[in-house]
C-alpha cells in the first residue's frame, strides 16, 4: 500500500542519496512518457510529483519514501534535446553512475508510451539494464488512449524488439486517468519486499 508517501530529496551527486539505504524501485523512461503522472496515480497524490506539458523537468534522481520501507526513485527522462548539451551529459553520467552501482535496486520500471512502438532510446535503456543484469519490468503508460485490441499489437512489438526475452517478464498496462495498473504494480512491489 502507498499510505505514507513523501518526497525526500533530489539527488544531484551519488553521495546525496538518502540514508538509511532502503530497497529502491526506479522509474525510468524517455521524456514525456508519464513518469510523474504514474507516480501521482500510484500514490493517490495528485501533486506529489510535478506534472508538466514541457518535457525535461526532472533534472535529478528524485527520492520518494513509501511507508518508510522503500524508495521510489524518479530518474530524469532520457532523450530530451531542448536542454544544454552539458546539462544532458550531466544527467546521463548521473544515471549511469547510479544504475551501475545498483545493489539496492529491486526493479527498474521502464516506462514506454503505449501509443508508440519502442524507440531507439528505449532499446538503449533495455540494452543497458541487460548489460548490468538489473531487475527489470515494463510499464506501458497512457493505455486509456489506445483501443483494447491494440494491446496485443504492442506486446508483439515488444517481443519483436527484444523487450520480452524472459519468460516471466513483468509487463503492466497503466493509465493515470483511470488508475489502471495501480493494484498490479502494488502487488508486484510487495512481492519483492
C-alpha positions, 0 to 999 in steps of 0.5 A, a space after each residue: 500500500 502507498 499510505 505514507 508517501 513523501 518526497 525526500 530529496 533530489 539527488 544531484 551527486 551519488 553521495 546525496 542519496 538518502 540514508 538509511 539505504 532502503 530497497 529502491 524501485 526506479 522509474 525510468 523512461 524517455 521524456 514525456 512518457 508519464 513518469 510523474 503522472 504514474 507516480 501521482 496515480 500510484 500514490 493517490 497524490 495528485 501533486 506529489 510529483 510535478 506534472 508538466 506539458 514541457 518535457 525535461 523537468 526532472 533534472 535529478 534522481 528524485 527520492 520518494 519514501 513509501 511507508 518508510 520501507 522503500 524508495 521510489 526513485 524518479 530518474 530524469 527522462 532520457 532523450 530530451 534535446 531542448 536542454 544544454 548539451 552539458 546539462 544532458 551529459 550531466 544527467 546521463 553520467 548521473 544515471 549511469 553512475 547510479 544504475 551501475 552501482 545498483 545493489 539496492 535496486 529491486 526493479 527498474 520500471 521502464 516506462 514506454 508510451 503505449 501509443 508508440 512502438 519502442 524507440 531507439 532510446 528505449 532499446 538503449 535503456 533495455 540494452 543497458 539494464 541487460 548489460 548490468 543484469 538489473 531487475 527489470 519490468 515494463 510499464 506501458 503508460 497512457 493505455 486509456 488512449 489506445 483501443 483494447 485490441 491494440 494491446 496485443 499489437 504492442 506486446 508483439 512489438 515488444 517481443 519483436 524488439 527484444 523487450 520480452 526475452 524472459 519468460 516471466 517478464 513483468 509487463 503492466 498496462 497503466 493509465 493515470 486517468 483511470 488508475 489502471 495498473 495501480 493494484 498490479 504494480 502494488 502487488 508486484 512491489 510487495 512481492 519483492 519486499 
